[in-house]
Amino acid sequence: MRSTIRKIGNSRGILIPAPFLAACGMDDDVDIAVEGNALVIRPLRAMRAGWFEGYRSDMDVEPLNQIPVDEGVEEWAW
């Protein structure tokens, strides 16, 4: 699709059709980057989004079982 770069105040902009935005999952906030001689517009992901993807709670149990148990009952001296 061809479009025209328009003057908006001291900047320039283009109108992006709503179906394009919906297809890319973009809302009001986006990330814009320059890659080579192209502008790349990506949907802005929420901070820390996807940190726990693929996380399994049983993964934490195995390393804890390998820690030696302190069998002494006396208090520690610091």
MOPAC internal coordinates of N, CA, C and O (Angstrom, degrees):
PM7 1SCF
backbone

  N    0.0000 0     0.00 0     0.00 0    0    0    0
  C    1.4439 1     0.00 0     0.00 0    1    0    0
  C    1.5215 1   108.55 1     0.00 0    2    1    0
  O    1.2310 1   120.65 1   -44.57 1    3    2    1
  N    1.2905 1   116.36 1   135.43 1    3    2    1
  C    1.4667 1   121.26 1   177.64 1    5    3    2
  C    1.5201 1   108.72 1   -94.05 1    6    5    3
  O    1.2310 1   121.22 1   -33.18 1    7    6    5
  N    1.3238 1   115.27 1   146.82 1    7    6    5
  C    1.4522 1   121.20 1   178.35 1    9    7    6
  C    1.5203 1   108.39 1  -144.96 1   10    9    7
  O    1.2310 1   120.79 1   -11.97 1   11   10    9
  N    1.3133 1   116.09 1   168.03 1   11   10    9
  C    1.4576 1   121.84 1  -179.65 1   13   11   10
  C    1.5223 1   109.63 1  -113.92 1   14   13   11
  O    1.2310 1   120.76 1   -43.01 1   15   14   13
  N    1.3249 1   116.15 1   136.99 1   15   14   13
  C    1.4592 1   120.52 1   174.15 1   17   15   14
  C    1.5193 1   107.18 1   -79.12 1   18   17   15
  O    1.2310 1   120.97 1   -53.43 1   19   18   17
  N    1.3269 1   115.75 1   126.57 1   19   18   17
  C    1.4657 1   121.24 1  -175.30 1   21   19   18
  C    1.5215 1   110.60 1  -111.56 1   22   21   19
  O    1.2310 1   121.20 1   -28.10 1   23   22   21
  N    1.3095 1   115.32 1   151.90 1   23   22   21
  C    1.4616 1   121.19 1   176.33 1   25   23   22
  C    1.5284 1   108.11 1   -81.27 1   26   25   23
  O    1.2310 1   121.12 1   -53.19 1   27   26   25
  N    1.3450 1   115.47 1   126.81 1   27   26   25
  C    1.4630 1   122.10 1   178.11 1   29   27   26
  C    1.5290 1   106.03 1  -130.16 1   30   29   27
  O    1.2310 1   120.32 1   -81.56 1   31   30   29
  N    1.3252 1   117.00 1    98.44 1   31   30   29
  C    1.4626 1   120.66 1  -174.72 1   33   31   30
  C    1.5088 1   109.44 1    63.28 1   34   33   31
  O    1.2310 1   120.32 1    51.62 1   35   34   33
  N    1.3436 1   116.99 1  -128.38 1   35   34   33
  C    1.4638 1   121.49 1   177.65 1   37   35   34
  C    1.5239 1   111.55 1   -90.72 1   38   37   35
  O    1.2310 1   120.09 1  -177.34 1   39   38   37
  N    1.3228 1   117.44 1     2.66 1   39   38   37
  C    1.4635 1   121.59 1  -177.37 1   41   39   38
  C    1.5220 1   110.17 1  -113.23 1   42   41   39
  O    1.2310 1   121.09 1     4.90 1   43   42   41
  N    1.3148 1   115.51 1  -175.10 1   43   42   41
  C    1.4596 1   122.22 1   175.56 1   45   43   42
  C    1.5139 1   107.83 1  -128.26 1   46   45   43
  O    1.2310 1   120.27 1   -24.08 1   47   46   45
  N    1.3203 1   117.10 1   155.92 1   47   46   45
  C    1.4583 1   120.45 1   179.75 1   49   47   46
  C    1.5098 1   111.70 1  -157.68 1   50   49   47
  O    1.2310 1   121.52 1   -11.37 1   51   50   49
  N    1.3179 1   114.69 1   168.63 1   51   50   49
  C    1.4576 1   121.30 1   175.46 1   53   51   50
  C    1.5188 1   107.85 1  -129.87 1   54   53   51
  O    1.2310 1   120.48 1   -24.54 1   55   54   53
  N    1.3164 1   116.68 1   155.46 1   55   54   53
  C    1.4539 1   121.76 1   174.19 1   57   55   54
  C    1.5235 1   107.85 1   -92.52 1   58   57   55
  O    1.2310 1   120.81 1   -51.52 1   59   58   57
  N    1.3102 1   116.06 1   128.48 1   59   58   57
  C    1.4634 1   121.18 1   179.14 1   61   59   58
  C    1.5241 1   107.31 1  -106.79 1   62   61   59
  O    1.2310 1   119.77 1   -57.45 1   63   62   61
  N    1.3165 1   118.05 1   122.55 1   63   62   61
  C    1.4583 1   120.27 1  -179.10 1   65   63   62
  C    1.5335 1   112.02 1   -59.60 1   66   65   63
  O    1.2310 1   120.77 1   -37.86 1   67   66   65
  N    1.3240 1   116.14 1   142.14 1   67   66   65
  C    1.4640 1   122.10 1  -178.58 1   69   67   66
  C    1.5261 1   113.23 1   -55.53 1   70   69   67
  O    1.2310 1   118.76 1   140.18 1   71   70   69
  N    1.3432 1   119.97 1   -39.82 1   71   70   69
  C    1.4680 1   118.15 1   178.13 1   73   71   70
  C    1.5287 1   113.14 1   -61.94 1   74   73   71
  O    1.2310 1   119.89 1   147.02 1   75   74   73
  N    1.3339 1   117.81 1   -32.98 1   75   74   73
  C    1.4636 1   120.83 1   176.89 1   77   75   74
  C    1.5291 1   109.92 1   -64.42 1   78   77   75
  O    1.2310 1   120.62 1   134.29 1   79   78   77
  N    1.3289 1   116.43 1   -45.71 1   79   78   77
  C    1.4642 1   120.88 1  -179.58 1   81   79   78
  C    1.5214 1   110.64 1   -63.12 1   82   81   79
  O    1.2310 1   120.40 1   136.95 1   83   82   81
  N    1.3226 1   116.85 1   -43.05 1   83   82   81
  C    1.4557 1   120.75 1  -179.72 1   85   83   82
  C    1.5289 1   110.64 1   -64.42 1   86   85   83
  O    1.2310 1   119.95 1   139.36 1   87   86   85
  N    1.3183 1   117.70 1   -40.64 1   87   86   85
  C    1.4615 1   121.50 1  -179.73 1   89   87   86
  C    1.5296 1   111.73 1   -63.86 1   90   89   87
  O    1.2310 1   120.15 1   150.27 1   91   90   89
  N    1.3370 1   117.32 1   -29.73 1   91   90   89
  C    1.4596 1   121.72 1  -179.68 1   93   91   90
  C    1.5233 1   112.99 1   -93.37 1   94   93   91
  O    1.2310 1   120.42 1   173.72 1   95   94   93
  N    1.3253 1   116.80 1    -6.28 1   95   94   93
  C    1.4613 1   120.54 1  -178.96 1   97   95   94
  C    1.5119 1   112.91 1    72.13 1   98   97   95
  O    1.2310 1   120.02 1  -146.81 1   99   98   97
  N    1.3193 1   117.56 1    33.19 1   99   98   97
  C    1.4623 1   121.55 1  -178.29 1  101   99   98
  C    1.5199 1   110.85 1   -95.43 1  102  101   99
  O    1.2310 1   121.24 1   -39.90 1  103  102  101
  N    1.3352 1   115.23 1   140.10 1  103  102  101
  C    1.4519 1   122.21 1   174.19 1  105  103  102
  C    1.5227 1   108.34 1  -109.28 1  106  105  103
  O    1.2310 1   120.62 1    37.65 1  107  106  105
  N    1.3329 1   116.43 1  -142.35 1  107  106  105
  C    1.4610 1   120.45 1  -177.84 1  109  107  106
  C    1.5228 1   113.14 1   -76.76 1  110  109  107
  O    1.2310 1   119.81 1   147.91 1  111  110  109
  N    1.3420 1   117.97 1   -32.09 1  111  110  109
  C    1.4610 1   121.21 1  -177.15 1  113  111  110
  C    1.5258 1   110.30 1  -101.74 1  114  113  111
  O    1.2310 1   120.94 1   -48.01 1  115  114  113
  N    1.3279 1   115.82 1   131.99 1  115  114  113
  C    1.4623 1   121.66 1  -179.54 1  117  115  114
  C    1.5205 1   109.83 1  -134.96 1  118  117  115
  O    1.2310 1   120.84 1   -15.71 1  119  118  117
  N    1.3095 1   116.01 1   164.29 1  119  118  117
  C    1.4595 1   122.96 1   174.49 1  121  119  118
  C    1.5221 1   106.93 1  -107.94 1  122  121  119
  O    1.2310 1   120.16 1   -52.95 1  123  122  121
  N    1.3279 1   117.30 1   127.05 1  123  122  121
  C    1.4578 1   122.37 1  -179.96 1  125  123  122
  C    1.5265 1   108.08 1  -114.58 1  126  125  123
  O    1.2310 1   120.70 1   -48.12 1  127  126  125
  N    1.3295 1   116.27 1   131.88 1  127  126  125
  C    1.4661 1   120.76 1  -179.77 1  129  127  126
  C    1.5208 1   109.12 1  -137.85 1  130  129  127
  O    1.2310 1   121.37 1   -24.22 1  131  130  129
  N    1.3181 1   114.98 1   155.78 1  131  130  129
  C    1.4599 1   121.28 1   174.48 1  133  131  130
  C    1.5164 1   106.85 1  -102.32 1  134  133  131
  O    1.2310 1   120.58 1   -57.78 1  135  134  133
  N    1.3288 1   116.50 1   122.22 1  135  134  133
  C    1.4583 1   121.99 1   176.60 1  137  135  134
  C    1.5237 1   107.44 1  -125.14 1  138  137  135
  O    1.2310 1   121.14 1   -71.41 1  139  138  137
  N    1.3164 1   115.43 1   108.59 1  139  138  137
  C    1.4649 1   120.19 1  -174.32 1  141  139  138
  C    1.5116 1   108.89 1    67.37 1  142  141  139
  O    1.2310 1   120.37 1    57.99 1  143  142  141
  N    1.3186 1   116.91 1  -122.01 1  143  142  141
  C    1.4651 1   120.16 1   177.13 1  145  143  142
  C    1.5316 1   110.63 1  -111.73 1  146  145  143
  O    1.2310 1   120.80 1  -149.94 1  147  146  145
  N    1.3480 1   116.08 1    30.06 1  147  146  145
  C    1.4651 1   120.92 1  -178.93 1  149  147  146
  C    1.5241 1   110.61 1  -126.08 1  150  149  147
  O    1.2310 1   120.88 1   -33.41 1  151  150  149
  N    1.3125 1   115.93 1   146.59 1  151  150  149
  C    1.4577 1   121.68 1   171.28 1  153  151  150
  C    1.5225 1   107.40 1   -91.55 1  154  153  151
  O    1.2310 1   120.56 1   -48.18 1  155  154  153
  N    1.3271 1   116.54 1   131.82 1  155  154  153
  C    1.4566 1   121.29 1   179.57 1  157  155  154
  C    1.5185 1   107.45 1  -117.39 1  158  157  155
  O    1.2310 1   120.70 1   -54.70 1  159  158  157
  N    1.3217 1   116.27 1   125.30 1  159  158  157
  C    1.4623 1   122.50 1   179.97 1  161  159  158
  C    1.5168 1   107.55 1  -112.02 1  162  161  159
  O    1.2310 1   120.80 1   -57.84 1  163  162  161
  N    1.3417 1   116.07 1   122.16 1  163  162  161
  C    1.4618 1   121.54 1  -179.53 1  165  163  162
  C    1.5194 1   109.60 1  -123.11 1  166  165  163
  O    1.2310 1   120.30 1   -27.80 1  167  166  165
  N    1.3393 1   117.02 1   152.20 1  167  166  165
  C    1.4609 1   118.58 1   174.16 1  169  167  166
  C    1.5183 1   109.65 1   -63.24 1  170  169  167
  O    1.2310 1   120.58 1   -38.64 1  171  170  169
  N    1.3072 1   116.49 1   141.36 1  171  170  169
  C    1.4586 1   121.76 1   179.63 1  173  171  170
  C    1.5195 1   108.42 1   -81.57 1  174  173  171
  O    1.2310 1   120.86 1   -59.54 1  175  174  173
  N    1.3123 1   115.96 1   120.46 1  175  174  173
  C    1.4634 1   120.56 1   179.04 1  177  175  174
  C    1.5150 1   109.57 1   -84.33 1  178  177  175
  O    1.2310 1   121.05 1   -34.18 1  179  178  177
  N    1.3025 1   115.60 1   145.82 1  179  178  177
  C    1.4606 1   120.50 1   177.15 1  181  179  178
  C    1.5283 1   108.53 1   -63.27 1  182  181  179
  O    1.2310 1   120.64 1   -33.92 1  183  182  181
  N    1.3172 1   116.37 1   146.08 1  183  182  181
  C    1.4578 1   120.36 1   178.52 1  185  183  182
  C    1.5246 1   109.27 1   -58.50 1  186  185  183
  O    1.2310 1   121.04 1   -42.37 1  187  186  185
  N    1.2971 1   115.61 1   137.63 1  187  186  185
  C    1.4636 1   124.21 1   179.53 1  189  187  186
  C    1.5260 1   113.00 1    65.85 1  190  189  187
  O    1.2310 1   119.82 1  -164.80 1  191  190  189
  N    1.3067 1   117.95 1    15.20 1  191  190  189
  C    1.4675 1   120.38 1   177.61 1  193  191  190
  C    1.5199 1   109.34 1   -66.98 1  194  193  191
  O    1.2310 1   120.17 1   -46.59 1  195  194  193
  N    1.3054 1   117.27 1   133.41 1  195  194  193
  C    1.4506 1   122.41 1   177.10 1  197  195  194
  C    1.5141 1   115.04 1    83.14 1  198  197  195
  O    1.2310 1   119.49 1  -174.43 1  199  198  197
  N    1.3205 1   118.58 1     5.57 1  199  198  197
  C    1.4618 1   120.13 1  -178.91 1  201  199  198
  C    1.5204 1   111.90 1   -61.50 1  202  201  199
  O    1.2310 1   120.10 1   145.62 1  203  202  201
  N    1.3140 1   117.41 1   -34.38 1  203  202  201
  C    1.4539 1   120.10 1  -174.63 1  205  203  202
  C    1.5205 1   112.80 1  -105.43 1  206  205  203
  O    1.2310 1   119.74 1  -165.01 1  207  206  205
  N    1.3260 1   118.11 1    14.99 1  207  206  205
  C    1.4494 1   120.45 1   176.56 1  209  207  206
  C    1.5236 1   109.00 1   -66.25 1  210  209  207
  O    1.2310 1   120.55 1   -49.18 1  211  210  209
  N    1.2891 1   116.56 1   130.82 1  211  210  209
  C    1.4583 1   121.38 1  -179.26 1  213  211  210
  C    1.5128 1   114.01 1    80.51 1  214  213  211
  O    1.2310 1   120.04 1  -174.70 1  215  214  213
  N    1.3244 1   117.53 1     5.30 1  215  214  213
  C    1.4655 1   121.44 1  -179.99 1  217  215  214
  C    1.5220 1   110.07 1   -74.24 1  218  217  215
  O    1.2310 1   120.87 1   -45.19 1  219  218  217
  N    1.3161 1   115.94 1   134.81 1  219  218  217
  C    1.4584 1   121.16 1   174.34 1  221  219  218
  C    1.5161 1   107.56 1  -124.26 1  222  221  219
  O    1.2310 1   120.48 1   -49.52 1  223  222  221
  N    1.3150 1   116.69 1   130.48 1  223  222  221
  C    1.4613 1   119.70 1  -177.51 1  225  223  222
  C    1.5283 1   111.71 1   -66.41 1  226  225  223
  O    1.2310 1   119.39 1   154.10 1  227  226  225
  N    1.3362 1   118.77 1   -25.90 1  227  226  225
  C    1.4575 1   119.95 1   179.69 1  229  227  226
  C    1.5273 1   112.39 1   -71.48 1  230  229  227
  O    1.2310 1   120.07 1   168.39 1  231  230  229
  N    1.3413 1   117.47 1   -11.61 1  231  230  229
  C    1.4596 1   120.75 1   177.51 1  233  231  230
  C    1.5251 1   110.78 1   -68.82 1  234  233  231
  O    1.2310 1   119.82 1   150.04 1  235  234  233
  N    1.3278 1   117.95 1   -29.96 1  235  234  233
  C    1.4609 1   121.90 1  -177.74 1  237  235  234
  C    1.5238 1   112.20 1   -77.21 1  238  237  235
  O    1.2310 1   119.64 1   155.46 1  239  238  237
  N    1.3107 1   118.29 1   -24.54 1  239  238  237
  C    1.4531 1   121.28 1  -173.28 1  241  239  238
  C    1.5225 1   111.38 1   -70.05 1  242  241  239
  O    1.2310 1   119.62 1   135.61 1  243  242  241
  N    1.3103 1   118.33 1   -44.39 1  243  242  241
  C    1.4655 1   122.23 1  -175.80 1  245  243  242
  C    1.5364 1   112.79 1   -57.40 1  246  245  243
  O    1.2310 1   117.92 1   128.89 1  247  246  245
  N    1.3246 1   121.56 1   -51.11 1  247  246  245
  C    1.4683 1   119.68 1  -179.58 1  249  247  246
  C    1.5298 1   112.72 1   -62.61 1  250  249  247
  O    1.2310 1   119.99 1   147.07 1  251  250  249
  N    1.3366 1   117.62 1   -32.93 1  251  250  249
  C    1.4651 1   119.49 1   179.70 1  253  251  250
  C    1.5220 1   111.81 1   -68.33 1  254  253  251
  O    1.2310 1   120.02 1   150.26 1  255  254  253
  N    1.3174 1   117.57 1   -29.74 1  255  254  253
  C    1.4611 1   120.48 1   179.20 1  257  255  254
  C    1.5242 1   111.83 1   -71.80 1  258  257  255
  O    1.2310 1   119.19 1   163.22 1  259  258  257
  N    1.3188 1   119.15 1   -16.78 1  259  258  257
  C    1.4490 1   122.38 1  -178.49 1  261  259  258
  C    1.5248 1   112.69 1   -88.12 1  262  261  259
  O    1.2310 1   119.77 1   170.69 1  263  262  261
  N    1.3193 1   118.03 1    -9.31 1  263  262  261
  C    1.4700 1   121.58 1   179.85 1  265  263  262
  C    1.5245 1   108.59 1   -75.77 1  266  265  263
  O    1.2310 1   120.09 1   -51.39 1  267  266  265
  N    1.3373 1   117.44 1   128.61 1  267  266  265
  C    1.4723 1   118.49 1   179.43 1  269  267  266
  C    1.5232 1   111.20 1   -65.59 1  270  269  267
  O    1.2310 1   121.06 1   -37.16 1  271  270  269
  N    1.3101 1   115.59 1   142.84 1  271  270  269
  C    1.4582 1   121.43 1  -178.72 1  273  271  270
  C    1.5183 1   108.40 1   -89.29 1  274  273  271
  O    1.2310 1   120.37 1   -45.93 1  275  274  273
  N    1.3279 1   116.90 1   134.07 1  275  274  273
  C    1.4522 1   122.29 1   176.58 1  277  275  274
  C    1.5206 1   107.80 1   -81.13 1  278  277  275
  O    1.2310 1   120.76 1   -69.87 1  279  278  277
  N    1.3308 1   116.16 1   110.13 1  279  278  277
  C    1.4531 1   119.95 1  -174.39 1  281  279  278
  C    1.5175 1   112.57 1   -90.92 1  282  281  279
  O    1.2310 1   119.60 1   176.50 1  283  282  281
  N    1.3190 1   118.37 1    -3.50 1  283  282  281
  C    1.4499 1   120.75 1   179.05 1  285  283  282
  C    1.5148 1   111.50 1   -74.06 1  286  285  283
  O    1.2310 1   120.10 1   -33.01 1  287  286  285
  N    1.3146 1   117.41 1   146.99 1  287  286  285
  C    1.4595 1   121.42 1  -179.08 1  289  287  286
  C    1.5262 1   111.58 1  -105.59 1  290  289  287
  O    1.2310 1   120.28 1   169.82 1  291  290  289
  N    1.3397 1   117.08 1   -10.18 1  291  290  289
  C    1.4587 1   119.40 1  -178.62 1  293  291  290
  C    1.5238 1   110.40 1   -74.28 1  294  293  291
  O    1.2310 1   120.78 1   -24.52 1  295  294  293
  N    1.3311 1   116.12 1   155.48 1  295  294  293
  C    1.4612 1   121.95 1  -179.40 1  297  295  294
  C    1.5291 1   109.77 1   -71.28 1  298  297  295
  O    1.2310 1   120.84 1   -28.16 1  299  298  297
  N    1.3070 1   116.00 1   151.84 1  299  298  297
  C    1.4587 1   121.09 1   176.97 1  301  299  298
  C    1.5271 1   108.91 1   -80.18 1  302  301  299
  O    1.2310 1   120.46 1   -35.12 1  303  302  301
  N    1.3029 1   116.72 1   144.88 1  303  302  301
  C    1.4607 1   121.93 1   173.89 1  305  303  302
  C    1.5220 1   107.61 1  -105.83 1  306  305  303
  O    1.2310 1   120.01 1   -59.90 1  307  306  305
  N    1.2931 1   117.59 1   120.10 1  307  306  305
  C    1.4619 1   121.86 1  -178.60 1  309  307  306
  C    1.4855 1   110.94 1   -94.23 1  310  309  307
  O    1.2310 1   120.10 1   180.00 1  311  310  309

